[in-house]
Amino acid sequence: MKVAAFGEVMMRCSVPGKKKLFQSNNLEYMFSGTGLNVMGQLGRFGLETELITKLPDNPLGDAAVSQIQSLGVNTGKIARGGEFIGIYFLEEGFGKRPSVVTYTDRRGSSFCKSKLKDYNMEDILENVQMIHFCGISLAMNDDVRNIMFSMAKRAKEKGILVVFDCNYREKLWKKKYEDAIPNYKKIIEYSDIVFASEKDISNIFGIKSEKENVEIEEILRDLIPEFAAKYDLKLVSGTIRDNKSLNSQKLKGFAYKNKKIYFSEYQELEIYDRIGGGDAYTSGILYKYLKKAKLEEMVDFAVASAVLGHTTYGDTPVSALEEVEELLHGDFSELKR
């Protein structure tokens, strides 16, 4: 099974030791992005994966390609050109102090300046069963949005499963929901599988629940069936977090398919690296969906994948299929010998 993703690759510069940026003279860098994270994890699960993006044609782009290849993701469809890559600086939080992400030069990156002509649509979609898009890329600019809409439309015409992860980021939209709503509504018309939260469904797609003072699960039971029916979605999924502190949380997953909704139990999280944890969940859902797993199995596996995704360094989840299965079935050992 071949799965592809369209999305930006950024350079992550982390401040070591959970220090503030001004406290350190050293940075650790790596390359990341939602599409890359999902493809990297699906590759670890044994699927053939392809990343569709544009990177600068210089040593910086070469370094990014090298790391992408090291994750087992195919790079043959990556466009090259331009000089810059988006960069973000990560100050990792601790306890009650939140993590802080600061972006720089994102609008001038090769990806954000790419055009539809940079991507050979038919070549990109050849032999692909599923393609992943993200709301973060949707927020970039009109050119990137045009590429997404054109690629998603063509994929839909070819019978390829189109996945859209809402991933709404307020900082990336100048006029917040006013700018985001029409673009989200356009991309979802081509989508089959959508990852969304209660806020996404209510604030972006305008589907509200009249229930008040009830658990979030009850609100989602109201919203999701209407949401899925309105846009003819095959699957809707997402997570619910209970944040005790930045480094200790609880997480449960949910999914709706064939008029049936399932919520997992809460699982405890001890967080080593927060970024990419949601992508580990997404990867778990997509892997089990392609394997035609039952709804309960799909969600429970995805939650186990997310739990492990929070325990590894870096944005891209790197858990092996066997590790997720062992955690899922309770085969936990403090030390593997």
N, C-alpha and C positions, 0 to 999 in steps of 0.2 A: 504494500500500500504506500502510495506516494502522497505526502502532504506538503503544502507550500504555505509560506507566509509573506505578506507584503508589509514592510515597515522599516522604520529608521533604525540605524545602528549608531549608538552614541559611545563616547568615551566616558567612563565613570572614573573619577578621581576621588579616592577615599582618603579621609584623614585617619591615620592609624591610631589605635589606642583609645577610641571614643573621645578624642580631643576635639575642641573647637578649631575652626580653620586657622585662626590667628595664632594658635598655640603650637602649630607644627610647621617644620620646614620640609617635611617629607610627605609625599603622596604616593598611594598605590593605584595604578591604573589598570583597567580592563575594558572590554567592549561589551555592550549590552543593548537591550531593546526588547520590547514585548514579543515581537515576532521571533527574534533570535532565541529568547528564553523558551518559548513554547516549542520551537523546532528542536532546540538542543535536548530538551527533556523527552520529546517524542522519539528522537533518534536513540536516546538511551533505552527507550522501551522497545526498540527494534524496528521502527518504521523508517522508510526512506524519506528524508526531509530536504527541502529546498528553501533558501532564503532569497527573496526578491527585494532588492534595495539598490541604492547608488552610493558609492564610496569614492573618496578622492583618489586621483591617479598619482599617488606619491607614496613615500615610505609609510606614512600614517595609514593610508588605505591598505597598503600591503600588510601591515601589522594586524589590522582588523580582520582581513581575509584569513590570515594565518590562524588567528584565534578561533574564528568561526569554523574553519576546517578541523581544528583540534577538538571541537565539540561534536564532530561527526555530521555536520550540516553541509549539504552540497552548495558550492559557491559559483557554479558555472553560469548562472543566470544573473549574477550581480553586475550592474552597469558601473563603469568607471569614468570619472571625469570630475573636474573642479579641483579645489585645493583644501577644502575645510570639512571638518566633521563636528557635529554638535558635541558639546562637553558639558557634563554636570559634576559639581563638587558635592560630595556626600559627607556630612557631619553626622555620625551615628549617635543617636540619643541613648539615654540610659535612665531607668527608673521613670520618673515623671518628666524628664527632659526629652522632648520629642526630637527625632531625627530631622535634619534640615537639608533640603536639596536646593542648590543654586545653579541655574542654567547660564551658559554663556555661548554666544555666537551660534545659536541653534538656527536662526532664520537664514543665516548665510551658508549653511552646510550644503554639501553636494546633494544630499537627499531632498532637502527642502527646496532646492533650486532645480530639481529634476523636472522633466517634461514627459508627456505621454510618449513622444517619439523615442525616448531613451529605452523603452521596454517593448520587446517583440512579443505581443500578446499571445499569439498562437503558439510560439515556441515555449513561452513560460508555462502555459496551461496544458501542454502536452502530457498525457498520461497521469495527470493529477486527479486524485479522488476528492480532495478537500483543500480549501484555501482559507487562510486566517487573516482577518483585518482587525484594526484596533482604533478606538476612538482618539487615542493620542495622535496618531498620524492624521486623522480627520481634522484635527485642530490646527494643522500647520498653515496651509494657505490654499488658494483656489486651484493652483496647478496640481498639488498633491491630491486634493480632493477629486479633481477631474480624473486623475490616474486611478484612484480607488473606485470611483463610480464606474468607470469604463471597464476595469478589470473584473469587478464584481458582476457587472451586467453580462459580460462575455462568459464568465464562469457559469453563471446561472443558465445561460442559453445552452451551454455544453453539458448541463446536468451535473456539474461539480458542486459538492456541498460547500456553501458559503458560510463561514463562521465570522461573527462580529462580536467583539468584546467591547462593551460600552466605554469602560475606562474613562469616564468624564473627569477632566482635570480643569478646575475653575481658573487656575492661573494662565492657562493656554488660550482662553477665549476672551477677547477684548470686552465684548458686551455680554459675557457669561452665557446664560441660557438663551438669550435673544439670538445670538449668533449660532449657537450649537443646534438648537431644535430643528431648523429646516434641513440641515446636513445629516443629522442622525435619522430623521424620518426618510431621507432619500436612500441612505445606505441600507436601512433595514428592509426596504422593499425588495432587495436582492438576497436577503439573508435567510438561511435555514436554521442555524443554531445561533442563539444569542446569550451572552453572559451579561446579566444586568442585576442591579440592586433595586430595592424598593424605591429609593430616591430617583433612580434612572427612569423607572416605569412611570412614576408620578410626575416628576418635574420636567422630563424631556418628552415623554410620549402622552402625557396628559390623562393617564388612567388613574383614577383616585379611588380610595376606599373610604366608605362612610363610617367604618368602625373606628372608635376612639378608645384609648386607655386599654388596649389589648396587646398581646405579644406580637412581635414582628411576624411570626409564622402565620398568625391569623390574617394579618393584612395581606401577606403574600398569597395566601389561599384565595383571597378575593381578586387580587390584581392579575396574577399570572395567567389564569385561564382566559381572561378577556384579552390580555396582551397577546398571547399566543394565537388566539383565534383571529384577532384583528389583522395580524401581519402574516398569518398562515405559516407559523414557525413549527419546525419539527421538534425542537428542544429549547427550553429556557432553563438556565442554571445560574448559580451564584453561591455566595457564602454569607454567613452572618458571624460577626465577631463580638466577643465579650471581652473588653480590654480591662484587665485588672491593673496592669502596668504596661510599659512599653515592651518589656522583655518577658512578660508572663501573661498569656492570653488564652482564651478558649475560642474554638472555631467549629462551626457546623456547616455542612453543605446542603443544598437543595437542588432538585431538578424536576421539571415537568415535561412529560412526554405521553402522547396518546391519551390525553385527558386524565392522567394520573400524576399526582405530586408526591414527592418523597423528601423528608427531612432526616438527615443523619442525626446521631447523638453528638453532643458537644465533645470535642477532644481537646485536651490540654496542650498548649504550645509553650515550649521554652525556646526563645528566639535568639539565635546567633546572628542571623542576617535577615532583616525583614523584607528587603526588596526582592521581588521575584517569587514570593510565597504564593501570591494569587495566580501567577503563571503556572506554578506547579499543580495547582488545583485544576486549572483549565486543561492542562496537558492530560491529567488523569481522566477527566470527563471525555475528552476527544478520543483518547486511546480506547477506552472501553466502549464508546459509541461505535467506533469503527469495528470493534470486535463483537458488536451486537449483544452486549451484556444486558442483563436486566437492570432496571432503573436503580434498585437498591444497591446492587453490586457496583454500578457505575459511580454513584455518589460516594459510597464508603471507600472505594479505591481512590477516588480523587482527593478525599479528605486525608487519607493516609499519605498520599503523594505531597499534599500541602504541608502536613506536619513535618515530613522529612525535608521539604524544600526550605523550611525556616531554620534548619540545623546546619546548612552548608554555606560556605563563604561565597560571595558573589551573587550577581543577579540571576544567572542561569542555573536552574535546578539540575542537579547531576546524579540523582538517585537512580540506581539500577532497578529494573523491573522486579528482580528477586528481593531487593531490600524493601520495596513497597509492599510486596506480597507478605513478607515475613512480619512486618509491622501490622498489617491488616489482620493477620491471623494470630497475632499475639506471640509470635516466636521472637521475643526480644532477648538479646544477650548483651551484657555489659561489655564483654570482650570476645571478639571472634578469634579463635585460635586455629 
